[in-house]
Amino acid sequence: MTTTTAPVADSRALGRAHYAARGVLEHFLALHGLTFQQQLTLRAAVTADAPRTPDDLVTRIRGDVKADPADIRAAIDVLLDRRLLVADGAYLRPTEAGRELTAAVGAQTAPVTARIWGGIPAEDLAAAGRVLALVTERANAELAALSE
């Protein structure tokens, strides 16, 4: 009798899943001349409930992906140059083109995302969500301790 065991969730498995999913997204972003960092920044501006300052966006993206603030500011500059964001005093607002681009990428990735996540039982997704939230919390605490 052959027994199979489920793979153990660990940093390597998490990283492999992240980079596989990111690779799918980056395929679609490349069609629009966007980098991952630019897309994260644009999406943060588009989905914000109020206009954000450049510093707000840097803080948000840095918190999400631990990116270098200089790289995030460079992404903001590109988005401004491409007129996907526009300065409005101290704030940045997404332009209609920025909103349309975000929607287009979402529409292109939606069927692929549905195939990737489809058929996974809700209880498995809930368990994975709880584990990932705990890992994120612990990793953020460790990173904060290392930065002190």
C-alpha positions in Angstrom: 0.0 0.0 0.0 1.4 3.3 -1.0 0.8 6.3 1.1 1.2 9.9 0.0 1.8 12.8 2.2 0.9 16.4 1.5 3.7 18.7 1.1 4.7 20.7 4.2 4.0 24.4 4.1 7.3 26.2 4.6 9.2 29.2 3.4 10.3 27.4 0.2 6.8 26.3 -0.7 5.4 29.8 0.1 8.1 31.4 -2.1 7.5 29.0 -5.0 3.8 29.7 -4.9 4.4 33.4 -4.8 6.9 33.5 -7.6 4.7 31.2 -9.8 1.7 33.5 -9.3 3.8 36.6 -9.7 5.2 35.2 -13.0 1.7 34.9 -14.3 0.9 38.5 -13.4 4.2 39.8 -14.8 3.4 38.2 -18.1 0.3 40.4 -18.4 2.0 43.4 -17.0 4.7 43.2 -19.7 2.0 43.4 -22.3 1.4 46.9 -21.0 5.0 47.9 -20.3 4.4 47.8 -16.5 6.7 46.4 -13.9 5.4 44.6 -10.8 6.4 47.6 -8.6 4.7 50.1 -10.9 1.5 48.0 -10.9 1.5 47.7 -7.1 1.9 51.4 -6.8 -0.8 52.2 -9.4 -3.2 49.7 -7.9 -2.7 51.2 -4.5 -3.6 54.7 -5.9 -6.6 53.4 -7.8 -8.0 51.4 -4.9 -7.4 54.1 -2.2 -10.5 55.6 -0.6 -8.9 59.1 -0.9 -6.0 60.6 -2.8 -2.5 59.7 -1.4 0.7 61.6 -1.1 3.8 60.1 -2.6 5.0 59.4 1.0 1.7 57.6 1.7 2.2 55.3 -1.4 5.8 54.6 -0.4 4.7 53.6 3.1 2.0 51.4 1.7 4.1 49.6 -0.9 7.1 49.3 1.5 4.8 47.7 4.1 3.3 45.3 1.6 6.4 44.1 -0.3 9.4 45.5 1.7 10.6 47.3 -1.3 13.3 50.0 -1.3 11.7 53.5 -1.0 13.9 54.8 -3.8 12.6 52.0 -6.1 9.0 52.9 -5.1 9.6 56.6 -5.8 11.1 55.6 -9.2 7.9 53.7 -10.0 5.8 56.8 -9.0 8.0 58.9 -11.4 7.3 56.4 -14.2 3.6 56.4 -13.5 3.6 60.2 -13.5 5.6 60.3 -16.8 3.2 57.9 -18.4 0.3 60.0 -17.1 -1.2 57.1 -15.2 -1.0 59.2 -12.1 -1.2 63.0 -11.9 -0.1 65.3 -9.2 -2.8 67.4 -7.6 -1.1 69.6 -5.1 0.6 67.3 -2.5 -1.5 64.4 -3.6 -1.4 61.8 -6.4 -4.5 60.8 -8.2 -4.9 58.1 -10.8 -5.9 59.3 -14.2 -8.6 57.7 -16.3 -5.9 55.9 -18.2 -4.4 54.6 -15.0 -7.9 53.3 -13.9 -8.4 51.7 -17.3 -5.0 50.1 -17.3 -5.7 48.6 -13.8 -9.0 47.3 -15.0 -7.5 45.8 -18.2 -4.9 43.9 -16.2 -7.5 42.7 -13.8 -9.7 41.5 -16.7 -6.8 39.7 -18.4 -5.7 38.0 -15.2 -9.2 37.1 -13.9 -9.6 33.9 -16.0 -6.1 32.7 -15.1 -6.6 33.4 -11.5 -9.9 31.5 -11.5 -8.1 28.5 -13.0 -5.3 28.7 -10.4 -7.6 29.1 -7.4 -10.7 27.2 -8.7 -11.7 24.0 -7.1 -9.8 24.5 -3.9 -12.2 23.8 -1.0 -13.2 26.8 1.0 -12.0 25.3 4.2 -8.6 24.7 2.7 -8.5 28.4 1.6 -9.5 29.5 5.0 -6.8 27.4 6.7 -4.2 28.6 4.3 -5.3 32.2 4.9 -5.0 31.8 8.6 -1.5 30.3 8.3 -0.3 32.9 5.8 -1.6 35.7 8.1 0.3 34.3 11.0 3.5 33.8 9.0 3.2 37.4 7.7 2.7 38.7 11.3 5.6 36.8 12.6 7.9 37.7 9.7 7.0 41.4 10.0 7.8 41.2 13.8 11.2 39.6 13.1 12.0 42.2 10.4 11.1 45.0 12.8 13.3 43.5 15.5 16.2 43.3 13.0 15.7 46.9 12.0 16.0 48.2 15.5 
